[in-house]
Amino acid sequence: MEHIHTEEKITKKKPKQSTCCCSHDEPVHSNNDGHDHGDGDGHDHEHNAEGGLFKIFLPAIISLVLLLIGIGLDNYFPQTWFTGYVRIAWYIVAYLPVGLPVLREAYESIMKGDVFSEFFLMCIATIGAFAIGEYPEGVAVMLFYTIGENFQGLAVSRAKSNIKSLLDQRPDEVNVLENNVATKVKAADVTIGSVIQLKAGEKLGLDGELLSDSASFNTAALTGESKPDTKVKGETVLAGMINGNTIALVKVTTAYKDSKLSKILEMVQNATTKKAPAELFIRKFAKIYTPIVVYLAIAICVLPWLFVDNYVFSDWLYRALVFLVISCPCALVISIPLGYFGGIGAASKNGILFKGSNFLDSISTIQNVVMDKTGTMTEGVFKVQEVIIQEGFDKAEILKLVNVLESQSTHPVATAIHNHVGQIDASIELKNVEEISGHGLKAEINGKELHVGNFKLMDKFKIQYDIDPNSVVYTTIAIAYDNKFAGYLTIADEIKEDAQEAVSKLKALGVKVTMLSGDKTNVVQFVADKLGIANAFGDLLPEDKVNKLNEIKAKNETVAFVGDGVNDAPVIALSTVGIAMGGLGSDATIETADVVIQDDRPSKIAMAINIGKQTKKIVWQNITLAFVVKAFVLILGAGGLATMWEAVFADVGVALLAILNAVRIQKMKFNNFT
């Protein structure tokens, strides 16, 4: 059956490195071969905490205890035996637990062609300190550097595990029904077509089709929303959904590795491959910056010999070593990617998927949001709004007849009528059912003809009617019985409950909102007026939407387009950021868009923009903090006014402050738009 009307999409979408710090800019590694691991040094600040914090910090604890004892014997409890080679050996032993791993990393980096790594800087600085007799400071620099590295590793590990635990909700085993007996099988081994028995409270391990009459699911793992979602027989259910309070049967339709949740998890983990401009800048900056500071340190040590009368090599070497420790760009190269990754994680937690940190940057500067209507600001599920039946006809009887005829169709209009009328009267017998393409349906009932379709159907069979179809805002379904006009139904796609909130939030962010639709203009304007959207255009073909978007871009303004990601592909390709509503829909949506809002809620558009803004703010706070503090202490160090202790703060201290600032984004609330 084909109901012709002006709705653009009447069907609801089916639920559908080298930097000086090696891999500091790679907090998450994907299995994707395309993932850039920098120079492949393998140092990614990711520490496995399975052995506990004590195991991670044990080398640092040993060094700290030996260092404190040594300082005590040097300054507070002097011993005659603690001199000469014994003293040197003591501090070497204190140095080794924290120093050996760094020496090994420096050697491996050099072997791979990355000479000017942070490990190299730390090795030069600390070995140099030993060379001039500053043993306690040499140990202290390496000790605090290692503690900083451990904290950085824990921060990265936590950021990664938070996202993985949020998304990877698939159980390892599922109950597969075989001969009506449930058998536990590894989810990865379940074949397509198998039937899974899902008990109350259990998580679904694979995508499938619901075989039970109905079931209620918690979809928080996929959408960020714990509101129950009721599914009926034949509807798609996805891995990660939690069954409600009844046993449900699900037929597997997708392999474990191809499930929607698997693709989402892979997408988020690969998001770090698409780097924001700030990350790319830091990578390039560090590549140039680190060799420069090494040569400057050499100059600080050697050049004064030409100009200073009372030149003392050890004094100037100490200044150069302080300069080297301060210059390590660790705070920048770990905290910036961690900030972006934190933003991606925070968005994922709220059911918003960014395909890369570059899109976090792009969305933060959006000035215009152009949106589709159907499925974006409206539900995409049609409901009967009015039933107008002419005098002389029994309303209940006519609706029964229409319901029976519409049961011959799977069209959403037919579904809307069935949902409105209710149970089909099986006693009514249809004869000579015929679908008239582009018009509707006709059949013979009780020896009389029944016509249900658009007003073109009425015209075709010369059935007179006394209304102007163009005066009705909604989609109209005309009815004729016994060749007489019996009345009509109006069917409309309901506005989403948070659509108005979405527009208000976008306006609060200073973003201009425009609606483009292929639906008839009076319907589009009706929806726009309800939502408070000033700029709305209907009756648009895909090329018309492209022209409208180009008009906005001609003003040198950034624009995000929100649509289904497939039908609106040309517009999404032209937009600064493409946002897809319905991440549970087609795989093509996830493939096409830059940002996917999984639960179809338009209010998340403003939240996505706000997350981008907050992430960018934190990243630039870290950049400013690191540059200002390091520049200040570098000047002091070059002038001999800063010791190794200030150098340690400028490196490790600033790095830790920047990391703490970066990870706080995962704790933020993003509902404040003022």
HELIX and SHEET records of a PDB file:
HELIX    1   1 ALA A   49  GLY A   51  5                                   3    
HELIX    2   2 LEU A   53  ASN A   75  1                                  23    
HELIX    3   3 GLY A   84  MET A  111  1                                  28    
HELIX    4   4 GLU A  118  ALA A  131  1                                  14    
HELIX    5   5 TYR A  135  LEU A  167  1                                  33    
HELIX    6   6 ALA A  187  ASP A  189  5                                   3    
HELIX    7   7 ALA A  220  THR A  223  1                                   4    
HELIX    8   8 TYR A  256  ASP A  258  5                                   3    
HELIX    9   9 LYS A  260  GLN A  269  1                                  10    
HELIX   10  10 ASN A  270  THR A  273  5                                   4    
HELIX   11  11 PRO A  277  VAL A  302  1                                  26    
HELIX   12  12 PRO A  304  PHE A  307  1                                   4    
HELIX   13  13 PHE A  313  SER A  327  1                                  15    
HELIX   14  14 CYS A  330  LYS A  349  1                                  20    
HELIX   15  15 SER A  357  ILE A  363  1                                   7    
HELIX   16  16 LYS A  395  GLU A  406  1                                  12    
HELIX   17  17 PRO A  412  VAL A  421  1                                  10    
HELIX   18  18 PHE A  455  LYS A  460  1                                   6    
HELIX   19  19 PRO A  469  SER A  471  5                                   3    
HELIX   20  20 ALA A  499  ALA A  508  1                                  10    
HELIX   21  21 THR A  521  LEU A  531  1                                  11    
HELIX   22  22 PRO A  542  LYS A  553  1                                  12    
HELIX   23  23 ALA A  569  LEU A  574  1                                   6    
HELIX   24  24 ASP A  587  THR A  592  1                                   6    
HELIX   25  25 SER A  603  ALA A  638  1                                  36    
HELIX   26  26 MET A  644  VAL A  648  1                                   5    
HELIX   27  27 PHE A  649  GLY A  653  3                                   5    
HELIX   28  28 VAL A  654  VAL A  663  1                                  10    
HELIX   29  29 ARG A  664  LYS A  667  5                                   4    
SHEET    1   A 2 GLU A 173  GLU A 178  0                                        
SHEET    2   A 2 VAL A 181  LYS A 186 -1                                        
SHEET    1   B 4 VAL A 195  LEU A 198  0                                        
SHEET    2   B 4 ALA A 248  VAL A 252 -1                                        
SHEET    3   B 4 GLY A 208  LEU A 210 -1                                        
SHEET    4   B 4 THR A 236  VAL A 237 -1                                        
SHEET    1   C 3 PRO A 228  VAL A 232  0                                        
SHEET    2   C 3 SER A 214  ASN A 218 -1                                        
SHEET    3   C 3 ILE A 242  ASN A 243 -1                                        
SHEET    1   D 7 ILE A 352  PHE A 354  0                                        
SHEET    2   D 7 VAL A 595  ILE A 597 -1                                        
SHEET    3   D 7 VAL A 577  MET A 581  1                                        
SHEET    4   D 7 VAL A 559  GLY A 563  1                                        
SHEET    5   D 7 ASN A 368  MET A 371  1                                        
SHEET    6   D 7 LYS A 512  LEU A 516  1                                        
SHEET    7   D 7 ASN A 535  PHE A 537  1                                        
SHEET    1   E 6 THR A 378  ILE A 389  0                                        
SHEET    2   E 6 LYS A 484  ILE A 495 -1                                        
SHEET    3   E 6 THR A 475  TYR A 481 -1                                        
SHEET    4   E 6 LYS A 448  GLY A 453 -1                                        
SHEET    5   E 6 GLY A 440  ILE A 445 -1                                        
SHEET    6   E 6 LYS A 431  ILE A 436 -1                                        
END                                                                             
